[in-house]
Amino acid sequence: MAEITNRTGKRSSNWGLIPMALTACFMWGSAFPAIKNAYRLLGLEASNSSGILLFAGLRFIAAAAIVFLFSVVIPKTKIRVHRNAQLELFSYALLSISLTYFFFYRALSHGSGGKLSIINASSAFVAIILSYILGFERRLRPQIVWALILGFSAILLIHWQAGLSLDFRFEAEGAMFAAASTSAVATLWSKTLLRRVDAFSLCFFQLGYGGLVLAGIGLLLGGRFTLQEPLSALSLLNFVWLPLISSVAFTLFTLALGRYPVSQVQIFKSTIPFFSTFLSAWLLKEPFFTVKNSLALCLVIVSIMLIHWPIRGGGQHVSSIQRSS
């Protein structure tokens, strides 16, 4: 088995990293079909924007509570108030949770989970472009250029229909690209926040503040939803699973980042589009596995691997968007 250089400079087996990272990415990928299934169980139609916002907010509030419980159980993960950073934490939550998931949930109420997962992966490409514009990166490596070309080619391919037209709807694909863009900006912002706020506290306030804002707006707009069928074990599991995605997956990835270099952990995120596409096609019976869509998925995975693949030879392994971490 290959070895990985950890943060202490020592060589260690990656047997521990692989299950942690892949489990987290599987959970993130499962969010697409799980959310769409929750819409069906609660009778949340695309026109019920207030109900969708209320549901999203409650999910993130529950996830924040789970993160808090983990901070009590896991050693050295106490949630700290960070009084001097509360205003910035609230602003960051508005962008990374409230605004991002306003677009995200709206997109999922209008489009295919598997198809939208491809577009959501564009957040990595937007983050790369912004990192050069804003000065986070100084040298544009050829592999990054190729990654951007392949990534945006996949987005165009997934929308291409017979007759040389683009199948693009602002309420679905447009909303998901907006979510990917705000998520990319939040990724760069988090890099500066993490210099002053520990990761567990950042996640707790991010999920908590963002969830409260979403739920509050949903309530003010008269948001309501009711269970459309008797609560079964599977539907209960679906509702419990959604906040666990935001809490457990974060915890696993944080543990991995504490033991291994960021670039060598981040590369596993290239598997998220695969998990989300496969699960959406399997659980939601969505017609996704065509030659065109499968090719687009492969392009996205290759492009994200190129972005996150560490530079080898004579120096520290560095990820293109995590260099200053």
Secondary structure, 3 states (H helix, E strand, C coil): CCEEECCCCCEEECCCHHHHHHHHHHHHHCHHHHHHHHHHHHCCCCCCHHHHHHHHHHHHHHHHHHHHHHHHHCCCCCCCCCHHHHHHHHHHHHHHHHHHHHHHHHHHCCCCHHHHHHHHCHHHHHHHHHHHHCCCCCCCCHHHHHHHHHHHHHHHHHHEECCCEECCCHHHHHHHHHHHHHHHHHHHHHHHHCCCCCHHHHHHHHHHHHHHHHHHHHHHCCCCCCCCCCCCHHHHHHHHHHHHHHHHHHHHHHHHHHHCCHHHHHHHHHHHHHHHHHHHHHHCCCCCCCHHHHHHHHHHHHHHHHHHCCCCCCCCCCCCCCCCC
